[in-house]
Amino acid sequence: MKRIAILTGAGMSAESGINTFRDSNGLWENHDVMDVASPQGWEKNRKLVLDFYNARRKQLKDVEPNIGHLDLVKLETKYKVEIVTQNVDNLHERAGSSNILHLHGELTKVRSLGNPKLIYNWEDDLNEGDKCDDGYQLRPHIVWFGEQVPMLEPAVEIVSQAEIIIIIGTSMQVYPAASLVGFANLGTDIYYIDPNPQINFELERSKNLTVIKEKASTGVKSLVEKLLS
């Protein structure tokens, strides 16, 4: 089976009702992103950070995978599909995709402040005083601005082995995620689905780039039909 690597960003989930950062004038759900998604914000006001992610977790229960998520699952009938997502929601999983790597963490997980390897599934509110088995406070299992991206290396491996790469709903401007496509083999077919695509340095070097200027649902549908025909 041919290998497909799918790189998804906020635009993938936007049609499910999850707001994107770039559509919010530099704010994330009306919060300055550095107040709720940085180690400095955590140290400054833990309650604000916890409340923010608790609200996101509640919202996630009220949304559903959109047709774009569902159409991607169909590719698994013909290809080995691996999804690398910048999104922290679980909509790819709920749609039925089998192989998903979360580059920036997962909203439905938390981890220990004292031992990052202690990671727990977490569906409800996370509060001050909620601790890991070792007695340390738990924090959202999210990669914040200024932190290392531990899943970057396996993501690079996925992209470097792919024969087809599909990029959906990302501005290709946020690094290191935007650099991943630079690890593709030069002859790899790359499809970029976004209503406002931005061609970065890594995409410019591609010899087989197809840009589809559509939102995720319609762009994914047409491309999946093409790849399965």
Sequence and secondary structure as in RCSB ss.txt:
>XXXX:A:sequence
MKRIAILTGAGMSAESGINTFRDSNGLWENHDVMDVASPQGWEKNRKLVLDFYNARRKQLKDVEPNIGHLDLVKL
ETKYKVEIVTQNVDNLHERAGSSNILHLHGELTKVRSLGNPKLIYNWEDDLNEGDKCDDGYQLRPHIVWFGEQVP
MLEPAVEIVSQAEIIIIIGTSMQVYPAASLVGFANLGTDIYYIDPNPQINFELERSKNLTVIKEKASTGVKSLVE
KLLS
>XXXX:A:secstr
  EEEEEE HHHHHTTT   GGGTTTEETTEEHHHHSSHHHHHH HHHHHHHHHHHHHHHHT    HHHHHHHHG
GGTSEEEEEES  S HHHHHT S EEETTEEEEEEEESS TT EEE  S   TT B TTS BEEEEE  TTS  T
THHHHHHHHHH SEEEEES  S STTGGGGGGGS TT EEEEE SS    HHHHT SSEEEE S HHHHHHHHHH
HHH 
